[in-house]
């Protein structure tokens, strides 16, 4: 269970870094750029640690699926980007896929 908490933290850090990309203004703003790079670095470090305990298929399915879902929702909230109904359905299909991969892992 601790491994999944670490994976969730790594995903959260990656999402934080991605959400700061617009705020960094092409890496010209120091504070957002520093937080962005630190969060990506720590995220990838945690990913390397987790890869010793879980299969890469599980890690990457969770990483990419939950990352896409989180970034889409947070971009809608913070950057006022639109989501049509097809996008919303697609996001929930991604979550269902990640759930299935994790439920039936080997």
Sine and cosine of phi, psi and omega as CSV:
sin_phi,cos_phi,sin_psi,cos_psi,sin_omega,cos_omega
0.00,0.00,-0.61,0.79,0.02,-1.00
-0.86,0.51,-0.54,0.84,0.01,-1.00
-0.90,0.44,-0.66,0.75,0.00,-1.00
-0.94,0.34,-0.54,0.84,0.09,-1.00
-0.91,0.42,-0.67,0.74,0.04,-1.00
-0.90,0.43,-0.66,0.75,0.05,-1.00
-0.88,0.47,-0.70,0.72,0.03,-1.00
-0.88,0.47,-0.64,0.77,0.03,-1.00
-0.91,0.42,-0.66,0.75,0.04,-1.00
-0.89,0.46,-0.67,0.74,0.03,-1.00
-0.90,0.44,-0.67,0.74,0.01,-1.00
-0.88,0.48,-0.66,0.75,0.03,-1.00
-0.91,0.41,-0.63,0.78,0.03,-1.00
-0.91,0.41,-0.65,0.76,0.03,-1.00
-0.90,0.43,-0.68,0.73,0.05,-1.00
-0.84,0.54,-0.74,0.67,0.01,-1.00
-0.87,0.50,-0.69,0.72,-0.01,-1.00
-0.91,0.41,-0.65,0.76,0.00,-1.00
-0.92,0.39,-0.39,0.92,0.01,-1.00
-1.00,0.07,-0.12,0.99,0.00,-1.00
-0.82,0.57,-0.76,0.65,0.03,-1.00
-0.90,0.43,-0.59,0.81,-0.02,-1.00
-0.93,0.37,-0.43,0.90,0.00,-1.00
-0.96,0.27,-0.26,0.97,0.00,-1.00
0.74,0.67,0.91,0.43,0.00,-1.00
0.85,0.52,0.64,0.77,0.04,-1.00
0.90,0.44,0.43,0.90,0.01,-1.00
-1.00,-0.09,-0.25,0.97,0.04,-1.00
-0.98,-0.18,0.85,-0.52,-0.16,-0.99
-0.89,0.46,-0.80,0.60,-0.13,-0.99
-0.89,0.45,-0.79,0.61,0.03,-1.00
-0.88,0.47,-0.60,0.80,0.02,-1.00
-0.91,0.42,-0.68,0.73,0.01,-1.00
-0.89,0.46,-0.73,0.69,0.00,-1.00
-0.91,0.42,-0.65,0.76,0.04,-1.00
-0.85,0.53,-0.79,0.61,-0.04,-1.00
-0.92,0.39,-0.63,0.78,0.03,-1.00
-0.91,0.41,-0.66,0.75,-0.01,-1.00
-0.93,0.36,-0.64,0.76,0.08,-1.00
-0.89,0.45,-0.70,0.71,-0.02,-1.00
-0.88,0.48,-0.74,0.67,0.01,-1.00
-0.92,0.40,-0.60,0.80,0.03,-1.00
-0.88,0.48,-0.72,0.69,0.00,-1.00
-0.94,0.34,-0.54,0.84,0.09,-1.00
-0.88,0.47,-0.74,0.67,0.02,-1.00
-0.89,0.46,-0.60,0.80,0.06,-1.00
-0.87,0.49,-0.67,0.74,0.04,-1.00
-0.90,0.44,-0.66,0.75,0.02,-1.00
-0.90,0.43,-0.71,0.70,-0.03,-1.00
-0.91,0.42,-0.53,0.85,-0.05,-1.00
-0.90,0.43,-0.23,0.97,0.08,-1.00
-0.99,0.15,-0.24,0.97,-0.10,-1.00
-0.88,-0.47,-0.44,0.90,0.00,-1.00
-0.84,-0.55,0.36,-0.93,0.05,-1.00
-0.95,0.30,0.50,-0.87,0.00,-1.00
-0.88,0.47,-0.53,0.85,0.02,-1.00
-0.88,0.48,-0.70,0.71,0.02,-1.00
-0.92,0.40,-0.73,0.69,-0.03,-1.00
-0.87,0.49,-0.76,0.64,-0.11,-0.99
-0.95,0.30,-0.57,0.82,0.07,-1.00
-0.88,0.47,-0.70,0.71,0.01,-1.00
-0.93,0.38,-0.71,0.70,-0.03,-1.00
-0.85,0.53,-0.82,0.58,-0.08,-1.00
-0.95,0.31,-0.69,0.72,-0.04,-1.00
-0.90,0.44,-0.78,0.62,-0.01,-1.00
-0.94,0.34,-0.52,0.85,0.07,-1.00
-0.90,0.43,-0.74,0.67,0.02,-1.00
-0.87,0.49,-0.73,0.68,-0.01,-1.00
-0.87,0.50,-0.75,0.66,-0.05,-1.00
-0.90,0.43,-0.70,0.72,-0.03,-1.00
-0.91,0.41,-0.63,0.77,0.03,-1.00
-0.89,0.46,-0.71,0.70,-0.01,-1.00
-0.92,0.39,-0.71,0.70,-0.01,-1.00
-0.93,0.38,-0.55,0.83,0.07,-1.00
-0.91,0.40,-0.59,0.81,0.08,-1.00
-0.90,0.44,-0.68,0.74,-0.04,-1.00
-0.96,0.28,-0.79,0.62,-0.15,-0.99
-1.00,0.02,-0.56,0.83,-0.07,-1.00
-0.95,-0.31,0.10,0.99,0.07,-1.00
0.83,0.56,0.55,0.84,0.06,-1.00
-0.98,0.17,0.55,-0.83,-0.10,-1.00
-1.00,0.04,0.49,-0.87,0.11,-0.99
-0.77,-0.64,0.88,-0.47,0.06,-1.00
-0.99,0.11,0.12,-0.99,-0.10,-1.00
-0.90,0.43,-0.52,0.85,0.03,-1.00
-0.91,0.41,-0.63,0.78,0.04,-1.00
-0.91,0.42,-0.65,0.76,0.00,-1.00
-0.90,0.44,-0.70,0.71,0.05,-1.00
-0.88,0.48,-0.70,0.72,0.03,-1.00
-0.86,0.51,-0.65,0.76,0.02,-1.00
-0.89,0.45,-0.66,0.76,0.02,-1.00
-0.95,0.32,-0.49,0.87,0.11,-0.99
-0.91,0.41,-0.63,0.77,0.06,-1.00
-0.87,0.49,-0.73,0.69,0.01,-1.00
-0.88,0.47,-0.66,0.75,0.03,-1.00
-0.89,0.46,-0.65,0.76,0.03,-1.00
-0.90,0.43,-0.70,0.72,0.03,-1.00
-0.89,0.46,-0.65,0.76,0.03,-1.00
-0.88,0.47,-0.72,0.70,0.02,-1.00
-0.89,0.46,-0.67,0.74,0.01,-1.00
-0.87,0.49,-0.66,0.75,-0.03,-1.00
-0.97,0.24,-0.53,0.85,0.00,-1.00
-0.95,0.33,-0.59,0.81,-0.09,-1.00
-0.93,-0.37,0.60,0.80,0.01,-1.00
-0.96,0.29,0.42,-0.91,0.00,-1.00
-0.97,-0.26,0.00,0.00,0.00,0.00
